[in-house]
């Protein structure tokens, strides 16, 4: 599943080492906005390359019902023993 998230970071308050509240504004390195079309509800039975939308800087891939293996180098095909596991019910976020 490919998702792009939208959101802005508002001013936040944190406490410094002396316990003094400090008002802070942090900028996100890039904005998130949805790019379409996404890939949803795939049920692959073999290694399947995901299509990343042009201009995407963030994606979220979730394994809904089964544990899968993934690679991110674009060359290695995941197998039952190759690649990183993504456990059922969990998600992977990639940025950059």
Secondary structure by P-SEA (a helix, b strand, c coil): cbbbbbbbbcbbbbbcccbbbbbbcccccbbbbbccccccccccccbbbbbbcccccbbbbbbccbbbbbbccccccccccccccccccbbbbbcc
